[in-house]
Amino acid sequence: SLLVNAAGQPRKEKVKLPSSLQGRKPNSIPNEKTEDPVAGKVNTSSLATTKQRLSGFHLIPLRVDFGVLKEGCTYAATVILKNVGVDFLRFRVKQPPPHTGLRVTYAPGPVAGLQVELEIQIFAMVIGREDTGGLEEISHDIEILTETETLLLPVRANIL
């Protein structure tokens, strides 16, 4: 129950529901765009009675942490962008600025009930800043623009 805790005593503070139960996805910004009449849609009788629209993408994993990297080397990680809806959806990735050393490679095109692999590459480089004790932190949110929302993929790394 939301009114009592595990010991059966009344709760002192309100229970915070996870964003997945509230109908939102973490690290996403919904678009204000209305329904596109040209987008590839599937109209079947089994979907006519659903109240919640089955649409959108999920990122697996939700964030990328490269850990500690050696300066001058290139590293890569794979992220899966999965279409969890029944519609044909398109996306594009806003490439990070060059000073971050990040680059995203992927195969463009519609994603219909499948998934696409995004390869996140980082060239570990230290930008001419003041002495930070030999360790520089890189932190950037990669923007993935879809028809329904903008997904943010946090990427973190520490460069020696």
MORAHU-V712185 format. One record per residue. N is the residue number from 1. RES is the residue in one small letter. PHI is phi in degrees with one decimal (none if undefined). BURIAL is + if it has 9 or more other ideal C-beta (glycine too) atoms within 8 Angstrom, else -. Layout:
n=N res=RES phi=PHI burial=BURIAL
n=N res=RES phi=PHI burial=BURIAL
This chain:
n=1 res=s phi=none burial=-
n=2 res=l phi=-81.1 burial=-
n=3 res=l phi=-87.7 burial=-
n=4 res=v phi=-125.1 burial=-
n=5 res=n phi=-88.4 burial=-
n=6 res=a phi=-65.4 burial=-
n=7 res=a phi=-85.7 burial=-
n=8 res=g phi=86.2 burial=-
n=9 res=q phi=-94.4 burial=-
n=10 res=p phi=-60.1 burial=-
n=11 res=r phi=-72.6 burial=+
n=12 res=k phi=-89.0 burial=-
n=13 res=e phi=-129.9 burial=-
n=14 res=k phi=-71.9 burial=-
n=15 res=v phi=-80.5 burial=-
n=16 res=k phi=-90.2 burial=-
n=17 res=l phi=-80.7 burial=-
n=18 res=p phi=-64.0 burial=-
n=19 res=s phi=-62.2 burial=-
n=20 res=s phi=-65.0 burial=-
n=21 res=l phi=-83.2 burial=-
n=22 res=q phi=-87.3 burial=-
n=23 res=g phi=89.2 burial=-
n=24 res=r phi=-114.9 burial=-
n=25 res=k phi=-104.5 burial=+
n=26 res=p phi=-66.8 burial=-
n=27 res=n phi=55.1 burial=+
n=28 res=s phi=-138.4 burial=+
n=29 res=i phi=-121.1 burial=-
n=30 res=p phi=-68.8 burial=-
n=31 res=n phi=-85.0 burial=+
n=32 res=e phi=-88.0 burial=-
n=33 res=k phi=-65.0 burial=-
n=34 res=t phi=-83.1 burial=-
n=35 res=e phi=-62.4 burial=-
n=36 res=d phi=-87.8 burial=-
n=37 res=p phi=-70.3 burial=-
n=38 res=v phi=-95.0 burial=-
n=39 res=a phi=-61.5 burial=+
n=40 res=g phi=-67.7 burial=-
n=41 res=k phi=-120.4 burial=-
n=42 res=v phi=-110.2 burial=-
n=43 res=n phi=-113.8 burial=-
n=44 res=t phi=-125.5 burial=-
n=45 res=s phi=-66.2 burial=-
n=46 res=s phi=-68.9 burial=-
n=47 res=l phi=-95.5 burial=+
n=48 res=a phi=-68.8 burial=-
n=49 res=t phi=-99.4 burial=-
n=50 res=t phi=-72.0 burial=-
n=51 res=k phi=-88.9 burial=-
n=52 res=q phi=-94.8 burial=-
n=53 res=r phi=-71.8 burial=-
n=54 res=l phi=-87.7 burial=+
n=55 res=s phi=-159.3 burial=+
n=56 res=g phi=117.1 burial=+
n=57 res=f phi=-117.3 burial=+
n=58 res=h phi=-124.7 burial=-
n=59 res=l phi=-98.4 burial=+
n=60 res=i phi=-130.7 burial=-
n=61 res=p phi=-78.0 burial=-
n=62 res=l phi=-77.5 burial=-
n=63 res=r phi=-150.5 burial=+
n=64 res=v phi=-121.0 burial=+
n=65 res=d phi=-122.7 burial=-
n=66 res=f phi=-76.3 burial=+
n=67 res=g phi=81.2 burial=-
n=68 res=v phi=-93.1 burial=-
n=69 res=l phi=-117.3 burial=+
n=70 res=k phi=-88.5 burial=-
n=71 res=e phi=-61.9 burial=+
n=72 res=g phi=92.7 burial=-
n=73 res=c phi=-107.9 burial=-
n=74 res=t phi=-108.7 burial=-
n=75 res=y phi=-126.3 burial=+
n=76 res=a phi=-141.5 burial=-
n=77 res=a phi=-141.7 burial=-
n=78 res=t phi=-108.2 burial=-
n=79 res=v phi=-121.7 burial=+
n=80 res=i phi=-100.5 burial=+
n=81 res=l phi=-105.7 burial=+
n=82 res=k phi=-106.3 burial=+
n=83 res=n phi=-83.7 burial=+
n=84 res=v phi=-95.5 burial=-
n=85 res=g phi=-100.2 burial=+
n=86 res=v phi=-106.3 burial=-
n=87 res=d phi=-91.2 burial=+
n=88 res=f phi=-74.8 burial=+
n=89 res=l phi=-124.6 burial=+
n=90 res=r phi=-114.1 burial=+
n=91 res=f phi=-150.8 burial=+
n=92 res=r phi=-148.2 burial=-
n=93 res=v phi=-108.2 burial=+
n=94 res=k phi=-81.6 burial=-
n=95 res=q phi=-64.1 burial=-
n=96 res=p phi=-66.0 burial=+
n=97 res=p phi=-63.8 burial=-
n=98 res=p phi=-59.8 burial=-
n=99 res=h phi=-66.7 burial=-
n=100 res=t phi=-80.3 burial=+
n=101 res=g phi=80.6 burial=+
n=102 res=l phi=-94.1 burial=+
n=103 res=r phi=-149.9 burial=+
n=104 res=v phi=-117.0 burial=+
n=105 res=t phi=-115.4 burial=-
n=106 res=y phi=-161.1 burial=+
n=107 res=a phi=-94.9 burial=-
n=108 res=p phi=-72.8 burial=-
n=109 res=g phi=133.2 burial=-
n=110 res=p phi=-70.9 burial=-
n=111 res=v phi=-116.8 burial=+
n=112 res=a phi=-110.1 burial=+
n=113 res=g phi=65.7 burial=-
n=114 res=l phi=-122.7 burial=-
n=115 res=q phi=-141.0 burial=-
n=116 res=v phi=-126.5 burial=+
n=117 res=e phi=-94.0 burial=+
n=118 res=l phi=-107.4 burial=+
n=119 res=e phi=-100.3 burial=+
n=120 res=i phi=-95.2 burial=+
n=121 res=q phi=-111.5 burial=+
n=122 res=i phi=-133.2 burial=+
n=123 res=f phi=-98.3 burial=-
n=124 res=a phi=-73.3 burial=+
n=125 res=m phi=-138.6 burial=-
n=126 res=v phi=-102.3 burial=-
n=127 res=i phi=-80.6 burial=-
n=128 res=g phi=-58.9 burial=-
n=129 res=r phi=-110.4 burial=-
n=130 res=e phi=-64.4 burial=-
n=131 res=d phi=-61.7 burial=-
n=132 res=t phi=-110.2 burial=-
n=133 res=g phi=80.5 burial=-
n=134 res=g phi=83.8 burial=-
n=135 res=l phi=-133.9 burial=+
n=136 res=e phi=-117.8 burial=+
n=137 res=e phi=-97.2 burial=-
n=138 res=i phi=-107.1 burial=+
n=139 res=s phi=-143.1 burial=-
n=140 res=h phi=-150.5 burial=+
n=141 res=d phi=-102.4 burial=-
n=142 res=i phi=-80.5 burial=+
n=143 res=e phi=-93.2 burial=+
n=144 res=i phi=-114.0 burial=+
n=145 res=l phi=-91.0 burial=-
n=146 res=t phi=-116.9 burial=+
n=147 res=e phi=-69.7 burial=+
n=148 res=t phi=-106.5 burial=+
n=149 res=e phi=-161.6 burial=+
n=150 res=t phi=-112.5 burial=+
n=151 res=l phi=-91.4 burial=+
n=152 res=l phi=-112.0 burial=+
n=153 res=l phi=-108.9 burial=+
n=154 res=p phi=-70.3 burial=+
n=155 res=v phi=-122.4 burial=+
n=156 res=r phi=-129.9 burial=+
n=157 res=a phi=-159.5 burial=+
n=158 res=n phi=-118.4 burial=+
n=159 res=i phi=-110.9 burial=+
n=160 res=l phi=-82.7 burial=-
